[in-house]
Amino acid sequence: MIGIVEFISQTTIDLIHYSGYGGVFAAMTLESICIPIPSEIIMPFAGFEVFKGDMTLWGITVVGALGNLAGSIIAYFIGLKGGRPLLEKYGKYVFISYKSLDRADHWFEKYGPEAVFISRFLPGIRTFISLPAGIAEMDIKKFSIYTFAGSLPWAFALGYMGVMLGPKWDTIKSYFHIMDVIVVMGVIAGIIYLVYKYKARNQI
């Protein structure tokens, strides 16, 4: 049976392999809408395609950052139009947890608009920071500039990593099953937490 991470990763890899820059853009856009497609898989494999000579490093960097920007703007408007109640009600269907929202809210409250730039380097926060930015009605131009500026070095670093890994990419794929275990453990922990919160709320 194909594992969760392996399935998502292989689908992403196939998308990039057959669609090139368009696949990189699409995958990075989906990741930035909070769909669980990690850029830590997208950009390194795009870098592997660069290693093979099918794309260029700066090409995947710019396209990846533009994908981040496109998805982040969509997430921004989801936050702007729907607010926190919408995200709490429907976010679970795309794996947006209360914890993720709280963490992103905390970062935005602590650092303000600069959090949009800083968070682009932080896995676990980078994909969710657009939501509180939209809820807070952050200036869309500043949001876009900070998002693109933060996404460029992130996309470059991951893409360059893929170039350096080169033929060792298949070795990395062999560890996807370990990532599956981590994902499952995270889901179980999340369920336990939600049950605990539900019981605690009903006891008040």
TORPA-4810 file (N, C-alpha, C, O; in nm, 3 decimals):
<nodes>
NODE_1_0.085_-0.120_0.000_0.000_0.000_0.000_0.088_0.125_0.000_0.179_0.138_0.082_M
NODE_2_0.061_0.216_-0.091_0.141_0.337_-0.101_0.111_0.428_0.016_-0.005_0.452_0.048_I
NODE_3_0.217_0.479_0.082_0.200_0.566_0.197_0.151_0.704_0.157_0.156_0.742_0.040_G
NODE_4_0.106_0.778_0.256_0.051_0.911_0.233_0.156_1.003_0.172_0.134_1.061_0.065_I
NODE_5_0.269_1.015_0.240_0.375_1.104_0.193_0.429_1.059_0.059_0.454_1.140_-0.030_V
NODE_6_0.446_0.928_0.044_0.499_0.875_-0.081_0.405_0.905_-0.197_0.449_0.940_-0.307_E
NODE_7_0.273_0.891_-0.173_0.175_0.917_-0.279_0.178_1.064_-0.319_0.185_1.096_-0.438_F
NODE_8_0.171_1.154_-0.219_0.172_1.298_-0.247_0.302_1.337_-0.316_0.302_1.413_-0.413_I
NODE_9_0.412_1.284_-0.265_0.542_1.319_-0.321_0.557_1.268_-0.464_0.605_1.341_-0.551_S
NODE_10_0.515_1.144_-0.489_0.529_1.087_-0.622_0.440_1.161_-0.722_0.480_1.184_-0.836_Q
NODE_11_0.319_1.197_-0.679_0.229_1.274_-0.766_0.291_1.408_-0.801_0.284_1.452_-0.916_T
NODE_12_0.350_1.473_-0.702_0.416_1.602_-0.724_0.534_1.587_-0.818_0.553_1.667_-0.910_T
NODE_13_0.613_1.482_-0.795_0.730_1.457_-0.880_0.688_1.434_-1.025_0.751_1.486_-1.117_I
NODE_14_0.582_1.355_-1.045_0.533_1.329_-1.181_0.484_1.457_-1.247_0.507_1.480_-1.365_D
NODE_15_0.415_1.542_-1.167_0.364_1.669_-1.220_0.477_1.755_-1.271_0.469_1.813_-1.380_L
NODE_16_0.584_1.765_-1.193_0.699_1.848_-1.232_0.774_1.785_-1.349_0.817_1.855_-1.441_I
NODE_17_0.789_1.654_-1.345_0.863_1.584_-1.451_0.797_1.602_-1.587_0.865_1.625_-1.686_H
NODE_18_0.665_1.592_-1.591_0.594_1.599_-1.718_0.548_1.740_-1.756_0.521_1.767_-1.873_Y
NODE_19_0.538_1.830_-1.658_0.488_1.964_-1.688_0.593_2.074_-1.674_0.567_2.189_-1.709_S
NODE_20_0.711_2.040_-1.624_0.819_2.136_-1.617_0.788_2.255_-1.526_0.741_2.238_-1.414_G
NODE_21_0.815_2.374_-1.577_0.793_2.495_-1.497_0.646_2.511_-1.455_0.617_2.557_-1.345_Y
NODE_22_0.556_2.471_-1.543_0.414_2.479_-1.510_0.380_2.392_-1.390_0.296_2.429_-1.308_G
NODE_23_0.444_2.275_-1.381_0.422_2.185_-1.268_0.476_2.242_-1.139_0.414_2.229_-1.034_G
NODE_24_0.594_2.308_-1.148_0.652_2.373_-1.029_0.559_2.483_-0.980_0.531_2.493_-0.860_V
NODE_25_0.510_2.565_-1.073_0.420_2.674_-1.036_0.292_2.621_-0.973_0.248_2.672_-0.870_F
NODE_26_0.233_2.519_-1.035_0.107_2.462_-0.983_0.125_2.403_-0.845_0.043_2.426_-0.756_A
NODE_27_0.232_2.327_-0.825_0.256_2.262_-0.696_0.282_2.364_-0.586_0.230_2.350_-0.475_A
NODE_28_0.362_2.467_-0.615_0.392_2.569_-0.515_0.269_2.654_-0.485_0.253_2.702_-0.373_M
NODE_29_0.183_2.673_-0.584_0.058_2.745_-0.562_-0.031_2.667_-0.466_-0.086_2.724_-0.372_T
NODE_30_-0.045_2.538_-0.490_-0.129_2.454_-0.405_-0.075_2.450_-0.262_-0.151_2.455_-0.166_L
NODE_31_0.059_2.442_-0.249_0.117_2.440_-0.115_0.082_2.567_-0.038_0.056_2.563_0.082_E
NODE_32_0.082_2.680_-0.109_0.058_2.809_-0.044_-0.089_2.835_-0.015_-0.123_2.930_0.055_S
NODE_33_-0.177_2.750_-0.069_-0.320_2.757_-0.033_-0.346_2.665_0.086_-0.461_2.639_0.122_I
NODE_34_-0.238_2.616_0.145_-0.243_2.528_0.262_-0.277_2.385_0.228_-0.315_2.308_0.317_C
NODE_35_-0.264_2.346_0.101_-0.278_2.206_0.062_-0.147_2.136_0.101_-0.039_2.188_0.072_I
NODE_36_-0.154_2.020_0.165_-0.032_1.955_0.216_0.058_1.896_0.109_0.074_1.774_0.099_P
NODE_37_0.118_1.985_0.028_0.219_1.945_-0.069_0.346_2.022_-0.031_0.358_2.138_-0.068_I
NODE_38_0.438_1.961_0.040_0.553_2.035_0.095_0.650_2.086_-0.011_0.690_2.013_-0.102_P
NODE_39_0.688_2.213_0.003_0.788_2.270_-0.088_0.922_2.199_-0.070_1.007_2.205_-0.158_S
NODE_40_0.940_2.132_0.045_1.063_2.057_0.070_1.075_1.936_-0.022_1.182_1.875_-0.031_E
NODE_41_0.966_1.900_-0.090_0.968_1.796_-0.193_0.968_1.860_-0.331_1.041_1.819_-0.420_I
NODE_42_0.884_1.964_-0.347_0.866_2.028_-0.478_0.998_2.084_-0.532_1.042_2.047_-0.641_I
NODE_43_1.058_2.173_-0.456_1.176_2.244_-0.507_1.301_2.157_-0.520_1.373_2.170_-0.619_M
NODE_44_1.330_2.068_-0.424_1.445_1.981_-0.445_1.433_1.894_-0.570_1.531_1.873_-0.640_P
NODE_45_1.311_1.843_-0.598_1.297_1.763_-0.719_1.311_1.850_-0.843_1.368_1.808_-0.944_F
NODE_46_1.258_1.974_-0.835_1.279_2.067_-0.947_1.429_2.089_-0.966_1.476_2.100_-1.079_A
NODE_47_1.503_2.095_-0.855_1.648_2.107_-0.862_1.711_1.985_-0.928_1.810_1.998_-1.000_G
NODE_48_1.655_1.868_-0.903_1.703_1.746_-0.967_1.684_1.754_-1.118_1.768_1.707_-1.195_F
NODE_49_1.571_1.814_-1.160_1.546_1.833_-1.303_1.647_1.931_-1.362_1.687_1.918_-1.478_E
NODE_50_1.688_2.029_-1.281_1.794_2.121_-1.324_1.925_2.044_-1.342_1.999_2.065_-1.439_V
NODE_51_1.953_1.955_-1.248_2.074_1.872_-1.254_2.077_1.791_-1.384_2.183_1.771_-1.443_F
NODE_52_1.960_1.745_-1.428_1.951_1.666_-1.551_1.959_1.754_-1.676_1.976_1.703_-1.787_K
NODE_53_1.947_1.886_-1.657_1.955_1.977_-1.771_1.822_2.013_-1.832_1.819_2.075_-1.938_G
NODE_54_1.711_1.975_-1.767_1.579_2.002_-1.823_1.526_2.141_-1.787_1.438_2.193_-1.857_D
NODE_55_1.578_2.201_-1.682_1.536_2.336_-1.643_1.659_2.411_-1.590_1.768_2.355_-1.583_M
NODE_56_1.639_2.538_-1.552_1.749_2.615_-1.495_1.718_2.648_-1.349_1.602_2.654_-1.309_T
NODE_57_1.823_2.670_-1.271_1.805_2.699_-1.129_1.729_2.830_-1.108_1.637_2.835_-1.026_L
NODE_58_1.766_2.934_-1.181_1.696_3.061_-1.164_1.554_3.052_-1.217_1.463_3.120_-1.167_W
NODE_59_1.535_2.969_-1.317_1.399_2.950_-1.371_1.306_2.890_-1.267_1.196_2.941_-1.246_G
NODE_60_1.349_2.781_-1.202_1.262_2.718_-1.102_1.247_2.806_-0.978_1.144_2.803_-0.911_I
NODE_61_1.351_2.886_-0.948_1.344_2.976_-0.833_1.236_3.081_-0.852_1.152_3.101_-0.764_T
NODE_62_1.238_3.148_-0.968_1.140_3.254_-0.995_1.000_3.195_-1.007_0.905_3.251_-0.952_V
NODE_63_0.986_3.085_-1.079_0.855_3.022_-1.097_0.801_2.971_-0.963_0.682_2.984_-0.934_V
NODE_64_0.890_2.913_-0.881_0.847_2.865_-0.749_0.800_2.978_-0.661_0.698_2.965_-0.593_G
NODE_65_0.873_3.090_-0.662_0.834_3.207_-0.582_0.703_3.267_-0.632_0.620_3.311_-0.552_A
NODE_66_0.684_3.269_-0.764_0.558_3.319_-0.820_0.441_3.228_-0.781_0.331_3.275_-0.755_L
NODE_67_0.466_3.097_-0.778_0.363_3.004_-0.733_0.327_3.029_-0.588_0.209_3.029_-0.551_G
NODE_68_0.430_3.053_-0.504_0.407_3.089_-0.364_0.321_3.213_-0.354_0.227_3.219_-0.274_N
NODE_69_0.353_3.311_-0.435_0.280_3.437_-0.433_0.134_3.417_-0.473_0.043_3.469_-0.409_L
NODE_70_0.112_3.342_-0.581_-0.024_3.319_-0.629_-0.109_3.248_-0.524_-0.221_3.290_-0.495_A
NODE_71_-0.054_3.141_-0.467_-0.128_3.066_-0.365_-0.150_3.148_-0.239_-0.256_3.140_-0.177_G
NODE_72_-0.050_3.228_-0.202_-0.061_3.310_-0.081_-0.167_3.417_-0.096_-0.238_3.449_0.000_S
NODE_73_-0.179_3.474_-0.215_-0.282_3.575_-0.239_-0.421_3.513_-0.227_-0.513_3.574_-0.173_I
NODE_74_-0.436_3.391_-0.278_-0.564_3.320_-0.265_-0.596_3.298_-0.117_-0.708_3.324_-0.073_I
NODE_75_-0.496_3.250_-0.041_-0.515_3.227_0.102_-0.544_3.358_0.175_-0.624_3.361_0.268_A
NODE_76_-0.478_3.466_0.132_-0.501_3.598_0.190_-0.649_3.637_0.178_-0.710_3.682_0.274_Y
NODE_77_-0.704_3.619_0.058_-0.844_3.657_0.036_-0.942_3.563_0.106_-1.053_3.603_0.140_F
NODE_78_-0.901_3.439_0.126_-0.984_3.348_0.205_-0.995_3.401_0.347_-1.103_3.403_0.406_I
NODE_79_-0.881_3.443_0.403_-0.881_3.502_0.536_-0.957_3.633_0.540_-1.030_3.660_0.635_G
NODE_80_-0.939_3.715_0.436_-1.004_3.846_0.430_-1.156_3.834_0.423_-1.228_3.905_0.494_L
NODE_81_-1.204_3.745_0.339_-1.348_3.733_0.317_-1.418_3.642_0.417_-1.532_3.667_0.456_K
NODE_82_-1.348_3.536_0.459_-1.414_3.438_0.546_-1.384_3.455_0.694_-1.467_3.421_0.778_G
NODE_83_-1.266_3.509_0.725_-1.228_3.527_0.864_-1.200_3.397_0.936_-1.206_3.289_0.877_G
NODE_84_-1.169_3.408_1.062_-1.134_3.292_1.144_-1.248_3.190_1.153_-1.221_3.070_1.149_R
NODE_85_-1.374_3.232_1.166_-1.484_3.133_1.176_-1.490_3.038_1.057_-1.513_2.918_1.074_P
NODE_86_-1.468_3.091_0.936_-1.470_3.006_0.817_-1.358_2.904_0.820_-1.378_2.787_0.787_L
NODE_87_-1.239_2.950_0.862_-1.123_2.861_0.865_-1.139_2.753_0.971_-1.099_2.639_0.950_L
NODE_88_-1.197_2.789_1.086_-1.218_2.690_1.192_-1.323_2.587_1.152_-1.317_2.471_1.193_E
NODE_89_-1.419_2.630_1.071_-1.527_2.539_1.031_-1.487_2.445_0.919_-1.519_2.326_0.923_K
NODE_90_-1.416_2.498_0.819_-1.385_2.417_0.702_-1.236_2.384_0.686_-1.200_2.301_0.601_Y
NODE_91_-1.151_2.447_0.766_-1.007_2.425_0.751_-0.964_2.281_0.769_-0.867_2.237_0.708_G
NODE_92_-1.037_2.207_0.853_-0.999_2.069_0.880_-1.001_1.982_0.755_-0.931_1.881_0.748_K
NODE_93_-1.082_2.023_0.656_-1.092_1.942_0.534_-0.968_1.953_0.447_-0.947_1.870_0.358_Y
NODE_94_-0.884_2.054_0.470_-0.758_2.067_0.398_-0.641_2.069_0.497_-0.535_2.127_0.471_V
NODE_95_-0.665_2.004_0.613_-0.560_1.984_0.714_-0.510_2.115_0.777_-0.394_2.125_0.816_F
NODE_96_-0.599_2.215_0.786_-0.566_2.337_0.860_-0.616_2.318_1.003_-0.737_2.318_1.026_I
NODE_97_-0.526_2.302_1.097_-0.564_2.275_1.235_-0.573_2.403_1.316_-0.522_2.507_1.277_S
NODE_98_-0.640_2.393_1.432_-0.647_2.507_1.525_-0.506_2.550_1.564_-0.476_2.669_1.574_Y
NODE_99_-0.420_2.451_1.587_-0.283_2.479_1.630_-0.208_2.560_1.525_-0.135_2.654_1.558_K
NODE_100_-0.226_2.523_1.398_-0.159_2.594_1.290_-0.208_2.738_1.281_-0.129_2.831_1.263_S
NODE_101_-0.339_2.756_1.294_-0.397_2.890_1.290_-0.349_2.974_1.408_-0.315_3.091_1.392_L
NODE_102_-0.347_2.914_1.526_-0.303_2.986_1.646_-0.156_3.027_1.633_-0.119_3.138_1.671_D
NODE_103_-0.074_2.938_1.579_0.068_2.968_1.564_0.088_3.083_1.466_0.168_3.173_1.490_R
NODE_104_0.013_3.079_1.354_0.024_3.185_1.254_-0.028_3.317_1.310_0.031_3.423_1.288_A
NODE_105_-0.140_3.311_1.383_-0.195_3.432_1.446_-0.094_3.493_1.542_-0.075_3.615_1.545_D
NODE_106_-0.029_3.408_1.621_0.069_3.455_1.719_0.185_3.525_1.650_0.230_3.631_1.694_H
NODE_107_0.234_3.465_1.543_0.344_3.525_1.470_0.305_3.660_1.412_0.383_3.755_1.416_W
NODE_108_0.185_3.668_1.357_0.142_3.793_1.295_0.122_3.901_1.400_0.158_4.017_1.378_F
NODE_109_0.064_3.864_1.514_0.044_3.960_1.621_0.177_4.008_1.679_0.191_4.124_1.717_E
NODE_110_0.276_3.918_1.684_0.405_3.951_1.745_0.491_4.037_1.653_0.554_4.132_1.698_K
NODE_111_0.494_4.004_1.525_0.585_4.072_1.433_0.515_4.164_1.332_0.582_4.237_1.259_Y
NODE_112_0.383_4.161_1.327_0.311_4.247_1.234_0.335_4.205_1.090_0.360_4.087_1.063_G
NODE_113_0.326_4.300_0.997_0.343_4.268_0.855_0.475_4.198_0.822_0.482_4.118_0.729_P
NODE_114_0.581_4.229_0.901_0.711_4.165_0.875_0.705_4.014_0.893_0.791_3.942_0.842_E
NODE_115_0.605_3.966_0.967_0.590_3.822_0.987_0.568_3.750_0.855_0.606_3.634_0.840_A
NODE_116_0.507_3.819_0.759_0.481_3.759_0.628_0.614_3.726_0.560_0.626_3.623_0.494_V
NODE_117_0.713_3.814_0.576_0.845_3.789_0.517_0.922_3.684_0.596_0.974_3.588_0.539_F
NODE_118_0.928_3.702_0.728_1.006_3.612_0.814_0.957_3.468_0.805_1.036_3.375_0.798_I
NODE_119_0.824_3.452_0.805_0.766_3.317_0.811_0.792_3.235_0.686_0.778_3.113_0.690_S
NODE_120_0.829_3.299_0.576_0.855_3.223_0.453_0.974_3.129_0.467_0.995_3.042_0.383_R
NODE_121_1.053_3.148_0.572_1.168_3.062_0.596_1.138_2.957_0.704_1.227_2.881_0.742_F
NODE_122_1.015_2.953_0.753_0.983_2.867_0.867_0.878_2.762_0.830_0.760_2.795_0.821_L
NODE_123_0.919_2.637_0.808_0.822_2.530_0.781_0.721_2.520_0.895_0.758_2.531_1.012_P
NODE_124_0.596_2.498_0.861_0.492_2.488_0.962_0.419_2.618_0.987_0.308_2.618_1.040_G
NODE_125_0.480_2.729_0.948_0.416_2.860_0.962_0.398_2.926_0.826_0.298_2.994_0.802_I
NODE_126_0.495_2.904_0.736_0.499_2.975_0.609_0.372_2.959_0.527_0.329_3.053_0.460_R
NODE_127_0.310_2.842_0.532_0.192_2.820_0.449_0.064_2.877_0.510_-0.037_2.890_0.441_T
NODE_128_0.068_2.912_0.640_-0.053_2.958_0.706_-0.054_3.107_0.736_-0.159_3.162_0.770_F
NODE_129_0.060_3.174_0.724_0.070_3.314_0.764_-0.018_3.405_0.679_-0.056_3.513_0.723_I
NODE_130_-0.052_3.362_0.557_-0.135_3.444_0.470_-0.277_3.461_0.526_-0.342_3.562_0.501_S
NODE_131_-0.322_3.362_0.602_-0.459_3.366_0.654_-0.479_3.479_0.755_-0.571_3.559_0.738_L
NODE_132_-0.396_3.489_0.861_-0.411_3.601_0.953_-0.381_3.736_0.889_-0.435_3.838_0.931_P
NODE_133_-0.295_3.737_0.787_-0.267_3.861_0.715_-0.393_3.911_0.647_-0.422_4.031_0.647_A
NODE_134_-0.469_3.818_0.588_-0.595_3.855_0.526_-0.698_3.898_0.628_-0.769_3.996_0.607_G
NODE_135_-0.707_3.824_0.738_-0.802_3.857_0.845_-0.774_3.998_0.900_-0.866_4.073_0.930_I
NODE_136_-0.644_4.032_0.912_-0.604_4.162_0.964_-0.613_4.272_0.858_-0.586_4.389_0.887_A
NODE_137_-0.650_4.235_0.735_-0.663_4.330_0.625_-0.532_4.404_0.597_-0.531_4.525_0.575_E
NODE_138_-0.423_4.329_0.600_-0.293_4.386_0.567_-0.296_4.441_0.425_-0.362_4.385_0.338_M
NODE_139_-0.225_4.549_0.400_-0.218_4.608_0.267_-0.171_4.503_0.167_-0.066_4.442_0.185_D
NODE_140_-0.249_4.481_0.062_-0.223_4.372_-0.032_-0.092_4.392_-0.109_-0.025_4.295_-0.142_I
NODE_141_-0.056_4.517_-0.136_0.070_4.542_-0.207_0.189_4.504_-0.119_0.282_4.437_-0.164_K
NODE_142_0.186_4.548_0.006_0.294_4.515_0.098_0.300_4.364_0.122_0.407_4.305_0.128_K
NODE_143_0.182_4.303_0.134_0.175_4.158_0.153_0.241_4.086_0.035_0.319_3.992_0.055_F
NODE_144_0.212_4.129_-0.086_0.266_4.064_-0.205_0.417_4.081_-0.214_0.489_3.987_-0.249_S
NODE_145_0.465_4.202_-0.183_0.610_4.228_-0.188_0.683_4.141_-0.086_0.783_4.077_-0.118_I
NODE_146_0.633_4.140_0.039_0.697_4.061_0.144_0.693_3.912_0.112_0.790_3.840_0.137_Y
NODE_147_0.581_3.866_0.057_0.566_3.725_0.023_0.666_3.683_-0.084_0.735_3.583_-0.070_T
NODE_148_0.673_3.761_-0.191_0.764_3.726_-0.301_0.909_3.736_-0.258_0.991_3.651_-0.293_F
NODE_149_0.941_3.841_-0.180_1.079_3.861_-0.133_1.123_3.747_-0.041_1.239_3.706_-0.046_A
NODE_150_1.032_3.696_0.041_1.066_3.586_0.130_1.069_3.452_0.060_1.142_3.361_0.099_G
NODE_151_0.987_3.439_-0.045_0.978_3.311_-0.116_1.098_3.286_-0.207_1.136_3.171_-0.229_S
NODE_152_1.158_3.392_-0.260_1.270_3.375_-0.353_1.388_3.299_-0.291_1.431_3.198_-0.347_L
NODE_153_1.443_3.344_-0.177_1.556_3.271_-0.120_1.520_3.130_-0.075_1.603_3.039_-0.082_P
NODE_154_1.396_3.111_-0.028_1.351_2.978_0.013_1.349_2.883_-0.106_1.399_2.771_-0.099_W
NODE_155_1.290_2.929_-0.217_1.282_2.847_-0.338_1.421_2.819_-0.393_1.449_2.708_-0.439_A
NODE_156_1.509_2.920_-0.389_1.644_2.903_-0.440_1.721_2.800_-0.357_1.787_2.712_-0.412_F
NODE_157_1.712_2.811_-0.224_1.786_2.722_-0.135_1.744_2.576_-0.155_1.829_2.487_-0.164_A
NODE_158_1.613_2.553_-0.162_1.565_2.416_-0.180_1.598_2.363_-0.319_1.633_2.247_-0.336_L
NODE_159_1.586_2.451_-0.420_1.620_2.410_-0.556_1.768_2.376_-0.568_1.804_2.277_-0.631_G
NODE_160_1.852_2.458_-0.509_1.997_2.435_-0.512_2.032_2.303_-0.441_2.122_2.231_-0.483_Y
NODE_161_1.959_2.274_-0.333_1.979_2.148_-0.262_1.953_2.030_-0.355_2.027_1.931_-0.354_M
NODE_162_1.848_2.041_-0.435_1.817_1.936_-0.531_1.924_1.919_-0.636_1.955_1.807_-0.677_G
NODE_163_1.981_2.031_-0.680_2.090_2.025_-0.778_2.211_1.953_-0.719_2.273_1.870_-0.785_V
NODE_164_2.242_1.985_-0.593_2.358_1.925_-0.527_2.338_1.776_-0.499_2.433_1.698_-0.503_M
NODE_165_2.213_1.738_-0.469_2.185_1.597_-0.441_2.200_1.512_-0.566_2.245_1.397_-0.560_L
NODE_166_2.161_1.570_-0.680_2.179_1.502_-0.807_2.124_1.360_-0.808_2.007_1.339_-0.776_G
NODE_167_2.206_1.263_-0.844_2.161_1.124_-0.857_2.122_1.058_-0.725_2.067_0.948_-0.725_P
NODE_168_2.148_1.124_-0.613_2.113_1.068_-0.483_1.964_1.084_-0.452_1.918_1.042_-0.345_K
NODE_169_1.889_1.145_-0.544_1.746_1.167_-0.520_1.672_1.038_-0.489_1.585_1.037_-0.402_W
NODE_170_1.705_0.929_-0.558_1.637_0.801_-0.534_1.660_0.752_-0.391_1.574_0.686_-0.334_D
NODE_171_1.774_0.785_-0.335_1.802_0.747_-0.196_1.707_0.818_-0.101_1.658_0.759_-0.005_T
NODE_172_1.682_0.945_-0.128_1.590_1.023_-0.044_1.449_0.964_-0.052_1.379_0.956_0.049_I
NODE_173_1.407_0.925_-0.171_1.273_0.869_-0.188_1.253_0.743_-0.103_1.141_0.713_-0.064_K
NODE_174_1.360_0.671_-0.075_1.348_0.548_0.004_1.311_0.577_0.148_1.270_0.486_0.221_S
NODE_175_1.324_0.703_0.192_1.292_0.739_0.329_1.149_0.795_0.344_1.110_0.835_0.454_Y
NODE_176_1.073_0.797_0.235_0.937_0.850_0.242_0.850_0.773_0.342_0.763_0.831_0.406_F
NODE_177_0.875_0.641_0.355_0.793_0.561_0.446_0.814_0.604_0.591_0.724_0.592_0.674_H
NODE_178_0.934_0.655_0.622_0.959_0.707_0.757_0.878_0.833_0.779_0.825_0.854_0.888_I
NODE_179_0.868_0.916_0.677_0.787_1.037_0.686_0.640_1.004_0.705_0.567_1.077_0.772_M
NODE_180_0.597_0.892_0.646_0.458_0.846_0.664_0.428_0.823_0.811_0.322_0.863_0.861_D
NODE_181_0.522_0.758_0.880_0.502_0.730_1.022_0.487_0.860_1.099_0.403_0.871_1.188_V
NODE_182_0.568_0.959_1.066_0.561_1.088_1.133_0.427_1.155_1.108_0.367_1.211_1.199_I
NODE_183_0.380_1.148_0.982_0.250_1.208_0.949_0.137_1.141_1.027_0.052_1.208_1.084_V
NODE_184_0.138_1.008_1.028_0.032_0.934_1.100_0.035_0.969_1.249_-0.070_0.988_1.309_V
NODE_185_0.153_0.976_1.307_0.165_1.011_1.448_0.111_1.152_1.474_0.047_1.178_1.575_M
NODE_186_0.138_1.242_1.380_0.087_1.378_1.393_-0.064_1.383_1.386_-0.128_1.457_1.462_G
NODE_187_-0.122_1.303_1.295_-0.269_1.298_1.284_-0.331_1.243_1.411_-0.431_1.296_1.461_V
NODE_188_-0.272_1.135_1.465_-0.323_1.075_1.588_-0.315_1.175_1.703_-0.409_1.189_1.781_I
NODE_189_-0.201_1.244_1.714_-0.185_1.345_1.819_-0.289_1.456_1.804_-0.343_1.505_1.903_A
NODE_190_-0.316_1.495_1.680_-0.416_1.599_1.655_-0.555_1.556_1.697_-0.631_1.634_1.754_G
NODE_191_-0.589_1.430_1.668_-0.721_1.377_1.705_-0.735_1.373_1.856_-0.839_1.411_1.910_I
NODE_192_-0.630_1.326_1.925_-0.633_1.321_2.072_-0.651_1.461_2.130_-0.727_1.481_2.225_I
NODE_193_-0.581_1.558_2.072_-0.591_1.696_2.120_-0.733_1.750_2.101_-0.787_1.814_2.190_Y
NODE_194_-0.793_1.725_1.983_-0.928_1.774_1.956_-1.030_1.710_2.050_-1.122_1.778_2.097_L
NODE_195_-1.015_1.580_2.077_-1.106_1.512_2.169_-1.093_1.571_2.310_-1.193_1.594_2.378_V
NODE_196_-0.969_1.596_2.351_-0.945_1.657_2.482_-1.009_1.794_2.492_-1.074_1.826_2.592_Y
NODE_197_-0.991_1.876_2.387_-1.048_2.011_2.388_-1.201_2.005_2.389_-1.266_2.087_2.454_K
NODE_198_-1.257_1.909_2.316_-1.403_1.895_2.309_-1.460_1.858_2.446_-1.560_1.915_2.490_Y
NODE_199_-1.395_1.763_2.513_-1.441_1.721_2.646_-1.426_1.834_2.747_-1.513_1.857_2.830_K
NODE_200_-1.313_1.905_2.739_-1.289_2.015_2.831_-1.391_2.126_2.813_-1.435_2.187_2.910_A
NODE_201_-1.430_2.152_2.688_-1.527_2.257_2.657_-1.665_2.220_2.711_-1.738_2.305_2.761_R
NODE_202_-1.700_2.092_2.701_-1.832_2.047_2.746_-1.843_2.039_2.898_-1.953_2.034_2.954_N
NODE_203_-1.727_2.038_2.965_-1.729_2.030_3.111_-1.743_2.168_3.177_-1.767_2.180_3.297_Q
NODE_204_-1.727_2.272_3.093_-1.737_2.408_3.147_-1.884_2.445_3.174_-1.912_2.556_3.219_I
</nodes>
